[in-house]
């Protein structure tokens, strides 16, 4: 069987979708070497893969000024983040820890962009792109939020780093718009063709396999029987793993939902100090630092979320409609698509009030239309094939490509 290199950006929303695929590849007999950070060792080793690590700050995506999620006013801001925050910091370390090792093919994270192409070229192997969000038909960012001077300065700063990296690794210099492009012979998108915006503009190398639904073995227990004993309906609130320390938002939730005859389960985050609000928690709230989300969603009527791609996909997989408060990055794009397909309501974080939240929840909770639309998207996700189909297609493609290399010479990594 093949020896596979997997390189994924060390962030929850990128590592977690890859775990089902890696598990299936190892179960199918592939030898998988997964390069990431120490933070993810336990869950990666549970897949059967071998992990190699490099140093990277654990809270980088929360506090680092370059990596911290933001609303991109221009696509160049996103590209600069990729080049300076990810490619320059991670790719040299990956090459260091795999030095002198041989692989048959590799799987890399789409957030690495051109960095994945560098690895494939240096190793001389074909590559597969793992896309944890929507495939970007258009660059992330409006291209209208910066003035001409700011745009030019950002372009020059980004291309200066790009030229330095190209010289260091002895590869060709890409054009600006090529840096974030989805490279690889195959591109696996963890959603459905139905849910993907503008899917008709993507070619056949984009494979839609649906979300990677795999139980977390380190998840804590939760008494779901207790919920129905209290109220017949349950609302679940979780704002992801990066920007989940906003106590003002949690206080607003208490005000908006505290007197409703529903269960409200709030996942506040492992590193969020809720002590300042301890005496304000309403009787219908259950507040925990971490909840097994896949289990929770199967007992949820409405999900209040930041509209991260993972959380949104998991909710829709279980037919759960949403009230969405997108915070940053691709979350507005995800929320817009959910709202466009009728499976939820989007609220503006900048002028959010308790009344807004309460009214939106009441609408989604009591109008069966949203549940029906969530079911339609959920059906498309469940029928997409999942990580089992992804693993099968990758192995089949690489087996065919190996025969082609034997007969016809090497094949390109892009």
C-alpha positions in Angstrom: 0.0 0.0 0.0 1.0 3.7 -0.4 2.9 5.9 2.0 0.8 9.1 2.4 1.9 12.5 3.7 -0.9 14.6 5.3 -0.2 18.3 6.1 -3.1 20.2 7.6 -3.2 23.7 9.1 -3.1 23.4 12.9 -6.6 24.7 13.6 -9.8 22.9 14.8 -11.8 23.7 11.7 -9.2 22.2 9.4 -7.8 19.3 11.4 -11.2 17.8 12.5 -12.7 17.4 8.9 -9.5 15.4 7.9 -9.8 12.9 10.7 -12.4 10.7 9.2 -10.6 10.5 5.8 -7.3 9.7 7.5 -9.0 7.0 9.6 -10.4 5.4 6.5 -7.1 5.5 4.6 -5.3 3.8 7.5 -8.1 1.2 7.8 -7.7 0.6 4.0 -4.0 -0.2 4.6 -2.3 3.1 3.7 0.6 4.2 5.8 -0.2 7.8 6.8 2.3 10.3 8.2 0.4 13.3 9.5 2.4 16.5 10.1 0.8 18.9 12.5 1.4 20.3 16.0 1.6 18.7 19.4 -1.8 20.0 20.3 -3.5 17.6 18.0 -1.4 14.5 18.8 -4.1 12.5 20.6 -6.9 12.8 18.0 -4.5 12.2 15.1 -3.0 9.1 16.7 -6.6 7.8 17.2 -6.9 7.6 13.4 -4.0 5.2 13.2 -1.7 7.7 11.6 1.8 8.5 12.7 2.2 12.1 13.7 5.3 14.3 13.2 5.2 17.7 14.9 6.7 21.1 14.6 6.5 24.1 17.0 3.6 26.5 16.5 1.8 28.7 19.2 -1.3 26.9 20.4 -3.4 30.1 20.5 -2.0 31.6 17.3 -5.4 31.7 15.6 -6.9 33.6 18.6 -4.1 36.1 19.3 -1.6 36.3 16.5 -2.1 39.7 14.7 -1.5 38.0 11.3 -3.5 34.8 11.8 -6.3 36.0 14.0 -9.6 35.8 12.0 -10.8 39.0 10.6 -13.3 40.4 8.1 -11.3 40.7 5.0 -12.0 44.0 3.2 -9.9 42.9 0.2 -8.7 39.6 -1.1 -5.1 40.7 -0.8 -5.5 40.7 3.0 -6.4 37.0 2.9 -3.6 36.1 0.6 -1.1 38.1 2.7 -2.3 36.0 5.8 -1.7 32.8 3.8 1.8 33.8 2.7 3.2 35.4 5.9 1.2 33.6 8.5 1.0 30.0 7.1 3.3 29.3 4.2 6.3 31.1 5.5 5.9 29.7 9.0 4.8 26.2 8.4 6.2 24.9 5.1 9.9 25.1 6.1 9.1 23.2 9.3 7.2 20.5 7.4 10.2 20.0 5.0 12.5 19.8 8.0 10.6 17.1 9.9 10.1 14.9 6.8 13.6 15.3 5.5 14.9 12.3 3.6 11.5 10.5 3.8 9.7 9.2 0.7 6.0 9.4 0.0 3.7 8.2 -2.8 1.3 11.1 -2.6 0.2 13.9 -0.2 -2.9 15.5 1.1 -2.6 19.2 2.1 -4.9 21.8 3.5 -6.4 24.4 1.1 -5.5 27.2 3.6 -1.9 26.5 2.7 -2.6 27.4 -1.0 0.7 27.7 -2.9 2.5 26.1 0.1 0.9 22.7 -0.9 2.3 23.1 -4.4 5.7 23.8 -3.0 5.6 20.6 -1.0 4.4 18.5 -3.9 7.1 19.9 -6.2 9.9 19.5 -3.7 8.8 15.9 -3.0 8.0 15.1 -6.6 4.6 13.5 -5.8 1.0 14.1 -6.7 -1.2 16.1 -4.4 -4.8 16.2 -3.1 -6.3 19.3 -1.6 -8.5 19.1 1.5 -11.0 22.0 1.5 -12.6 22.4 4.9 -14.9 25.3 3.9 -16.6 26.0 0.7 -14.4 25.9 -2.4 -13.7 29.6 -3.2 -15.1 30.4 -6.6 -14.2 34.0 -6.0 -11.4 35.2 -3.7 -12.4 35.8 0.0 -12.8 39.6 0.4 -14.8 42.3 -1.4 -11.8 43.9 -3.2 -13.4 47.3 -2.4 -12.4 47.9 1.2 -8.9 49.3 0.7 -7.8 52.4 -1.1 -5.3 52.3 -4.1 -2.3 53.0 -1.9 -3.2 50.4 0.7 -3.8 47.8 -2.0 -0.5 48.5 -3.7 1.4 48.3 -0.4 -0.2 45.0 0.5 0.5 43.6 -2.9 4.1 44.5 -2.7 4.5 43.1 0.8 2.9 39.8 -0.1 4.9 39.4 -3.4 8.2 40.3 -1.6 7.7 37.4 0.8 6.5 35.2 -2.1 9.7 35.9 -4.1 11.9 35.2 -1.1 10.1 31.8 -0.6 10.4 30.9 -4.3 14.1 31.6 -4.2 14.6 29.6 -1.0 12.7 26.6 -2.3 13.9 26.9 -5.9 10.4 27.0 -7.3 8.7 29.4 -9.8 7.1 32.6 -8.5 3.3 32.4 -8.7 1.1 35.3 -9.7 -0.8 36.9 -6.8 -4.1 35.2 -7.8 -2.4 31.8 -8.0 -1.3 31.8 -4.3 -4.8 31.0 -2.8 -5.9 28.8 -5.7 -7.1 25.3 -4.9 -4.2 23.2 -6.3 -3.9 19.4 -6.5 -5.1 16.8 -8.9 -8.2 16.3 -6.8 -9.9 18.7 -4.5 -12.1 17.2 -1.8 -14.7 19.6 -0.4 -16.4 18.5 2.8 -19.9 19.6 1.7 -22.4 18.7 -1.0 -22.8 20.0 -4.5 -26.2 21.4 -3.5 -24.9 23.4 -0.5 -21.7 24.7 -2.3 -22.3 28.2 -3.7 -21.8 28.5 -7.5 -21.0 24.9 -7.8 -21.6 24.9 -11.5 -18.5 27.1 -11.9 -16.2 24.3 -10.5 -14.6 21.6 -12.7 -14.7 17.9 -12.2 -11.5 17.8 -10.1 -13.7 19.2 -7.2 -15.2 16.2 -5.4 -18.1 16.9 -2.9 -18.1 14.2 -0.2 -20.1 15.9 2.6 -18.9 16.6 6.1 -16.6 14.2 7.9 -18.9 13.0 10.7 -16.8 11.0 13.1 -17.4 10.8 16.9 -14.8 12.4 19.2 -13.5 9.8 21.5 -12.5 12.4 24.2 -15.9 13.9 24.4 -17.4 14.3 27.9 -20.7 12.6 28.9 -24.0 14.6 29.0 -27.4 13.7 30.4 -29.7 14.2 27.4 -32.5 12.5 29.2 -32.5 15.4 31.6 -33.4 17.9 28.8 -36.8 16.5 27.9 -37.7 16.2 31.6 -37.4 20.0 31.7 -38.8 21.4 28.5 -39.9 19.8 25.2 -37.6 22.0 23.0 -33.8 22.6 23.2 -31.7 25.4 21.9 -27.9 24.9 21.7 -25.4 27.8 21.7 -21.8 27.4 20.6 -19.6 30.0 19.0 -16.6 27.9 17.9 -13.2 27.5 19.4 -11.4 30.7 18.5 -13.7 33.7 19.3 -15.8 32.2 22.1 -14.7 34.3 25.1 -17.2 37.1 24.6 -19.0 37.4 28.0 -21.1 40.3 26.8 -22.6 38.0 24.2 -23.4 35.3 26.8 -24.9 37.9 29.0 -27.1 39.0 26.1 -28.2 35.4 25.6 -29.2 35.2 29.3 -31.3 38.4 28.8 -32.9 37.2 25.6 -33.7 33.6 26.4 -33.7 33.4 30.1 -37.4 33.4 30.6 -38.4 31.1 27.7 -39.9 27.7 28.3 -37.0 25.9 26.4 -33.8 24.2 27.4 -30.8 26.4 26.5 -27.5 24.5 26.5 -24.5 26.8 26.2 -21.0 25.5 25.3 -18.8 28.4 26.6 -15.4 27.0 25.6 -12.7 25.2 27.7 -10.7 28.4 28.3 -13.5 30.8 28.9 -13.8 32.1 32.5 -17.6 32.2 33.2 -17.2 33.0 36.9 -18.1 36.7 36.5 -21.5 35.6 35.1 -22.0 32.6 37.5 -24.8 34.3 39.5 -26.6 35.5 36.3 -27.2 32.1 34.7 -31.0 31.6 34.2 -32.7 28.5 35.5 -33.4 27.2 31.9 -29.7 27.4 30.9 -27.1 24.6 31.2 -23.6 26.0 30.8 -20.7 23.6 30.1 -17.1 24.4 29.0 -17.3 21.7 26.4 -20.1 19.5 25.0 -19.9 16.7 22.5 -21.4 18.7 19.6 -22.4 15.8 17.4 -24.3 14.2 20.2 -25.8 17.5 21.2 -27.1 18.4 17.8 -29.1 15.2 17.7 -31.2 16.6 20.6 -31.3 20.2 19.4 -34.3 22.1 17.8 -32.4 25.3 16.9 -28.6 26.0 16.9 -27.4 29.5 17.7 -23.9 29.6 16.0 -21.1 31.7 14.6 -21.7 29.8 11.3 -18.3 28.2 11.1 -18.3 25.7 8.3 -17.8 22.6 10.6 -20.5 23.6 13.0 -22.9 24.6 10.2 -22.3 21.3 8.3 -22.8 19.2 11.4 -26.0 21.0 12.3 -27.4 20.5 8.8 -26.3 16.9 8.7 -28.7 16.4 11.6 -31.4 18.6 10.1 -31.0 21.4 12.7 -32.0 25.0 11.5 -30.0 27.9 12.8 -29.8 31.4 14.1 -26.4 32.6 12.8 -24.2 35.4 14.1 -21.2 35.3 11.7 -18.1 36.8 13.3 -15.2 36.7 10.7 -13.4 34.9 7.8 -15.7 32.7 5.7 -18.5 32.7 8.3 -20.6 35.5 6.5 -20.4 33.4 3.3 -21.6 30.3 5.0 -24.4 32.1 6.8 -25.5 33.7 3.6 -25.8 30.3 1.9 -27.8 28.8 4.8 -30.1 31.8 4.7 -30.4 31.7 0.9 -31.5 28.0 1.1 -34.0 28.8 3.9 -32.4 26.9 6.8 -31.8 29.8 9.1 -31.7 33.5 9.9 -28.6 35.7 10.0 -28.1 38.4 12.6 -25.6 41.3 12.5 -23.1 41.1 15.3 -22.5 44.8 15.2 -26.0 45.9 16.3 -27.2 42.7 18.0 -29.8 43.2 20.7 -31.6 40.8 23.1 -34.8 41.5 21.2 -33.3 40.6 17.9 -32.0 37.3 19.2 -35.2 36.4 20.9 -37.4 37.2 17.9 -35.1 35.3 15.5 -35.1 32.3 17.7 -38.9 32.4 18.0 -39.2 32.5 14.2 -36.9 29.6 13.6 -38.2 27.5 16.5 -41.9 27.9 15.7 -41.9 28.0 11.9 -41.5 24.5 10.4 -40.2 25.9 7.1 -36.7 26.3 8.5 -36.7 22.7 9.7 -37.8 21.4 6.3 -35.1 23.4 4.5 -32.5 22.2 6.9 -33.6 18.6 6.1 -33.2 19.2 2.4 -29.6 20.3 2.8 -29.0 17.5 5.4 -30.2 15.0 2.8 -27.6 16.2 0.3 -24.9 16.0 2.9 -25.8 12.5 4.1 -25.9 11.2 0.5 -22.6 12.7 -0.6 -20.6 9.7 0.5 -18.5 11.0 3.4 -14.9 10.2 4.1 -15.4 6.6 3.0 -16.0 7.8 -0.6 -13.2 10.3 -0.4 -10.7 7.6 0.7 -11.9 5.2 -2.1 -11.6 7.9 -4.8 -8.1 9.0 -3.6 -6.7 5.5 -3.5 -8.2 4.6 -6.9 -6.9 7.8 -8.5 -3.4 7.4 -7.1 -3.3 3.7 -8.2 -4.2 4.8 -11.7 -1.7 7.7 -11.6 1.1 5.4 -10.4 0.5 3.2 -13.5 0.6 6.4 -15.6 3.9 7.4 -14.1 5.3 4.0 -14.7 4.3 4.1 -18.4 4.4 7.8 -19.2 6.7 9.5 -16.8 5.9 11.8 -13.8 2.6 13.6 -13.5 2.3 17.2 -12.4 1.3 18.0 -8.8 -1.1 20.8 -9.9 
